[in-house]
Amino acid sequence: MSEPRAASGLLVFALVRLVEAKGGSAMVLAKGDATAGAILLALADRGVDGPLLERSFGPGGYEWRETGPADLSERTTYLANRRRTDPDLWIVEIDHADARTIALELLA
């Protein structure tokens, strides 16, 4: 039996609200498929870019895994290419010192 899945749009908007409630900011950079679109997070802390995280299904259920280039100067190109090849992809920018922790909290 498969694990029930919350709709992607619901998860994204819950994440935005959660980040804002914790004093950070979050912005949907690209809106994907509301039901089953993949979700990619662009993390930042006070405007300084951090890693990209993508929601994936692993042995223990859903998790966030780092993705994309290590070189931050390539981020814009990577995101544009991902969006071009997957128009259902959600891209959300989160600016908060504990962005990764907040994202993990959402999946718990």
N, C-alpha and C positions, 0 to 999 in steps of 0.2 A: 504494500500500500504506500503510495507516495505522500510526502509531507504536504499539508495544505500551504498554498502560496497566497500571500496578500498581493493585490494588484499593484503593479509598479507605480502608478500614479498616486495611489494612496500612500505608499511607502515614502515617495519623494516629498509629498506635501507634509506628512508627519515629521519627516526629518527636518524640513525647513522650519516648521513650528518649534520643534525641540531645540534646534540650534538657537533660534531667536529667543526662546524662553530662558536659555542659559547665557544670554548676553552676547551672542555672536551674530554673524550675519550669514545668510545663505541665499543663493540666487540660482534659479534654474536657467542655465545657459542654452540648453536645447531640450525641448519637450519631445519625449518619445511616445511609444505606444502605451496607452493608459493601463492596459491589462497585463501585457507580458514583455514590455521593453526591458532591455538590460539597463543597469544603472551604473554610471561611472561618476566618482566623486573627485573633484579637484580640491585638495586640501591646501589651506593657507593659514598662516598665523600673523596677524597684523599686516596683511598685504604681502608677506613673504611666501612665495610658492613653496608648497611641500609636495608630498607624493600624490600620485593618482591611485585611487582604489576602485576596484570593480567588484560588484557582487557576483559571487559564483557559488555553485553548489559543490560542497566537498563531503568527505566521509561523515562529518558531524553535523551536516545540514548547511545552511547558507552561511557564508563568511565573506569578509572583504579581503581581497588579495591585491597587492601592489601590481601595477601594470604600467606600461608606457616606457618612454625613454628615460634614462637616468639623467641625461642632459636637459635641464629645464628650458633651454633655448629652443628645443625641439617640440615642446609641449603643444603649441598652437597648431603646428603641422600635424602632429599625431592625432589631436582631437578632431581636426577637420577631416582627416582621412578616415578615422573611426566612424564619424557621423555620415560621411559619404557612403561607406560600405554597409552601414547599419542605420538606416533612417529611423528605426524604432528606438534607438539608444537615447536614454536620458543622460544629460551631463549637468551636474550640480556642483557649484562652487561653494565651499564652506570656509569661512574665515573665523576661526576660533582656536585658542591655544590647545584645547582638548578635542579637536575635531574628530580624530580617530576614535577616541573613547565614546563620543556621542554616537558616531556611526555604529559602533559595536553594540551600544546600548539599544539601538533601534532593532537590531536583529535578535536580541536576547529574548 
